[in-house]
C-alpha cells in the first residue's frame, strides 16, 4: 500500500465543501481528518464491493501472485520481441539473410502485434482474462520452438506473424489486469513495476542472448526462452486467477452493488468524513494510513458471502452475456475513441513515439555498431542494452513511486480532489531528457565517437521511455477506466503501425539524409510529441467534461460489466 504523507498543517485544509465531479476521472483522493490530525487519508477509488471475491478486496499476497505471473509473461514476450536484432549478424553470416530482409521481418512482427491487440482485448472483455492468457502462452511457446528450428526467411516471417499476435497480450492485457486489481493511488507503482519488467525483457534479455549465442549457438536463445515460457504456462494453468469481476445486482443477495457511470457525482464533505476508517484503534500516529470507503451504505467486506473454491477460481471462462453486435463494437470502436477523445489520442502519441524511437535505436545499434570503428560482436551488441536498462530502472521510479507521491501532493492542495492531469505535471523532465538522449546517440554514432557516448544517449532515452509510458498509461486509466480495454486496442494498433512504417522507411531515410540528420529530425519529433503534455494539463479537464456523455454511452455498452 502506498505510503500516505502528512498534511502541511495539522487540523487545516479539511474537506469543507461539497464538490460536484462533472469530469470522468475526477475523484476525492486525499483528506485531513479531524482537528489536530497529522496523518493523511486515502479514499479508495474505484469503489470496491462488499464481496470478498472482488479482486479489489483480495489480500496483498493474492494480488501480488496474480500480478507477478502476468508481469513475468510480459517480460518474456518483450524479450522474444527484442532478442532478434542481437543475432542478426549470425543470421547474415550463417543463413545469408541480408539486413534489409531482417528489418522487414521485424516490421512484420510489429504489424502482427497491432493486429493481436485488435483480436485479444475484445476476447478478454467477453470471455475473461484467464483464457486469453492461457491461449497466448501456448501460442508463444509453440512459436518460440518454431524460431529455434527455423533456417530460412519464409519460416522466420511466418513465425513472426503468429508470435507477434500472441505477444500483443503484453502491451494490452496486463494494463487491464492492473486496473482489475489496484486502486487509483496504487496504479502508478503497479504500472512502473510492469514497465520495469517490460524493460528487463527489452534490455536485459538481449544481453543474455548475446552470451548464449556466442557460447551455445543462436538457436539456444529460443530454446531457453521456450523453457521459461513453459514454466509461465504452468503458472497460468494452476495459479493464475480470473480478475474479471461482474458487479452483482440481485436484490437480497447481501452484496452491495455499485452505481453505473453517471454524468456527475456530488460528494458531500461531511459524509466523506463520517466514512473514515482508521488504520488501527487508538491515537493515530503520523505514519498511519487511513482509508475512506467511498460508499457508506454497506461498510467493509460481507463475510456471509462464500469464497469461491479453487476450481471456481480457476474456471476457464468468465463470460459476459451480450449480442454478437456488442462484441463486434469492441473491434471497430477503438478507432472511434481514438479520434474523438483527446486523452486517448494523447496517450497514443506518447506510446507510439516511445516505441518508434526505441525501434530506431535498437535496429541502428545492431547494424552500425557492428561496423568500424566499433566492431562489436554478438556479445557486445547485447551489452549495449545495459545503459538503457539502467536508465529505465530510474525512469520506472520516476513514473511510479514519484508519480503516486506527486498526485497526493497536488490533491492535498486542491481540497483533496484529484484530477488525472496531475499525473502529467512531472512528465516534463523525462520529456526533455529523451530527445536529448536521441540527439547524443545519433551524433556520436555518426561521428564515430567512443562507445560511451552512444551508450549515454541510449541510457537517457531509456529513462525517458520508462518514465513517460507508465505516466501516460496511468493517466488514461484514471480518466477513462471503464473503456480502458477498448482504448488500449486503438493505442496499441496505432503504435505498432507507426513502428512498422518507421522500420520499413528507416534505411531509405538514413540513405537520403545521413545518420546525423536523421537523428536530428527524430529528436525534434520526439520533443514535439513530449511537449503535448502542456495542452493536456491546460485543457485536459475541459476536454474530459466535453466527452462525458460519449464516455457514459460507450461505457454502458462494454462487454466487461465492471468496465475494468
Buried (B, 14 or more C-beta within 10 A) or exposed (E): EBEBBBBEEBEEBBBEEEBEBBBBBBBBBBBBBBEEBBBBBBBBBBBBBBBBBBBBBBEEEBBBBBBBBBBBBBBBBBBBBBBBBBBBBBBBEEBEBEBEBBBBBBBBBBBBBBBBBBBBBBBBBBBBBBBBBBBBBBBBBBBBBBBBEBEEBEEBBBBBBBBBBBBBBBBBBBBBBBBBBBBBBBBBBBBBBBBBBBBBBBBBBBBBBBBBBBEEEBBBBBBBBBEBBBEBBEBBBEEBBBBBBEBBEEEEEEBBBBEEBEEEBEBEBEBBBEBBEBBEEEEBEEEBBBBBBBBEEBEEBBEEBEEBEEEEBBBEEBEBEBEEEBBEBBBEBBBBBBEEBBBBBBBBBBBBBBBBBBBBBBBBBBBBBBEEEBEBBBBBBBBBBBBBBBBBBBBBBBBBBBBBBBBBBBBBBBBBBBBBBBBBBBBBBBBBBBBBBBBBBBBBBBEBBEBEBBBBBBBBBBBBBBBBBBBBBBBBBBBBBBBBBBBBBBBBBBBBBBBBBBBBEBBEBBEEEEBBBBBBBBBEBBBEBBBBBEEBBEEBBEBBBEBBEBBBEBBEBBBBBBBB
